[in-house]
């Protein structure tokens, strides 16, 4: 899990399959939706198998899923 408080939208990324900058899939949580995931992001995901639900989009050649509701993330 990586957070970028200085980037536009203050995103949080969850790298799946490999670490940044070459993850296979990146669920992204924008700051406006972060409150939905606070308990999930409090160190609970490290080393866990997770499942992210949503539409896969390509951003600069990398696959990502925008997460807006906690139901989109299971572990």
N, C-alpha and C positions, 0 to 999 in steps of 0.2 A: 504494500500500500504506500503510495507516494502522494504528497500534497504539494500544491504550488500556490501559496497564498498571494504571490505577486503577479500571476498570470491572469489574463482576462477571464472572468467567470470563476476564479479561484477553484479550479478543478481538483478532484481527488481521483487518482488512478489506481486500479487494482491490476497488476500484471499477472497474466495467466500463461503458463507454459514456458516462460523464460522471463528474465528481468529486463527492465528498460535498458537500452532503447530498442530491443528486439523481441517484445512479447508476441505471442501468437494471437492473443485476444486481450483487449483492454476494456473492462467495464469502467465507465467514467461517471463520476458523480459531481455535478456542478454545485457550487456553494448554495444556490437557492434551494436545493433538495437535500443538502447534507444532514439536516435535522432528522430526516427519515432513517438515517443509517448510523447515527452516533453510537448506539450500543454495539452495532456490528463492527465498526471501525476501531473500537477501543482495544486493539490487540488480539481480537478473537479469530482473525482470519489467517494469521501467520502459520504456515505449515499445514493448513487444512485443505481438504478437497472442497471446492465450491462449485456452485452451479448458478450461472447468471442467465436470466430470461429477458429477451427483448429482441428488437430488430438489429441485426448486424449491419453496420455501415462501414465503408472504407474512409479513412482519413489519412491523407498523405501515404497511401499504400498499406496502412495497418488497419486491421479489423478492430472495431470497437462497438460497445453497446452502451447507450446512455441509460443509466439507472435513475428512476424518479421515485419509485416506491420500494419499501423494504421487501415486499413480496417478490421482487425480481431477483433477490439474492438469497440463496440457501447454502448452508454449510453444515 
